């Protein structure tokens, strides 16, 4: 069952990364409630992808995310976002690699158990789309980063009856700038990050 879960997660990650260049924002419905939202962790993933030995783009994901979104569809520039990831929730299709990524050679989950993104400004870039700039902290190092985000959909979740909005966002960072330099340069320095986020109204 665990092997199947990892395979399913990785296929989902591959599909999401493959659509990064073609995804488009949906228009924001006028009736989306403004206010405070919280990440729904069961349906939120943070996916990473980087070049592996120059042969393939290898993807994995972090499955344990928490955080909040302060949102007003009429004033996207006032949006506030913070996201926290548990590093030990990282998953790949290789159990050995998954364990290695948690080690001191990579993310060092024991010393740096979380990674965070905290927004500082939001710039609308089109209907249902915005650039969210802020501070990204990985491996104890904080650098500026910009998340290119777009709206997916909103409505009442038929399972738990919570009003939910969904966004996707992408960013590209250099892992070496965060002190994660194992296997450079044969494993890529540029890492594509994608958050597929579900947020529930509070």
Secondary structure, 3 states (H helix, E strand, C coil): CHHHHHHHHHHHHHHHHHCCCCCCCCCCCCCCCCEEEEECHHHCEEEEEEEECCCEEEEEEECCEEEEEEECCCCHHHCEEEEEEEHHHEECCCHHHHHHHHCCCCCCCCCCCEEEEEEEEEEEEECCEEEEEEEEEECCEEEEEEEEEEEEEEEECCCCCCEEEEEEEEEEEEHHHHCCCCCCCCECCEEEEEEEEEEEEC
